[in-house]
């Protein structure tokens, strides 16, 4: 199993701003069911940063994937766990926490959510089959990090 890339592809700020604008106006209904808008406080500057990210529902919480821990939104959310989320037109504060996936049980808990909510994510994004053996699945934790957002 080889990841498609080690860190997220670069997207110009104007593309991210356009995606946020479209999400806030519900102009891409299918996109609105897969992406949310997150506003974090910059860990270095203290300024607000708003970007769209993919998510899945995890009970009352929301779960997101980050490739390799390089994304600014991810690093900002870990440094200051109070974030604002916009999900399908609803704006609310949430608490961000990294989800440990260092044991087969903890990884299976996270992947079960993705299997249920977005089965295509495995083959398209994670580059692994739904029925892969657990030792192959454990490799996911080497290049992917997961973060859970609990509404406040």
HELIX and SHEET records of a PDB file:
HELIX    1   1 UNK A   13  UNK A   24  1                                  12    
HELIX    2   2 UNK A   29  UNK A   32  1                                   4    
HELIX    3   3 UNK A   72  UNK A   79  1                                   8    
HELIX    4   4 UNK A  104  UNK A  117  1                                  14    
HELIX    5   5 UNK A  120  UNK A  124  1                                   5    
HELIX    6   6 UNK A  134  UNK A  138  1                                   5    
HELIX    7   7 UNK A  140  UNK A  143  1                                   4    
SHEET    1   A 7 UNK A  48  UNK A  54  0                                        
SHEET    2   A 7 UNK A  35  UNK A  41 -1                                        
SHEET    3   A 7 UNK A  82  UNK A  87 -1                                        
SHEET    4   A 7 UNK A  90  UNK A  99 -1                                        
SHEET    5   A 7 UNK A 144  UNK A 151 -1                                        
SHEET    6   A 7 UNK A  61  UNK A  67 -1                                        
SHEET    7   A 7 UNK A  56  UNK A  58 -1                                        
END                                                                             
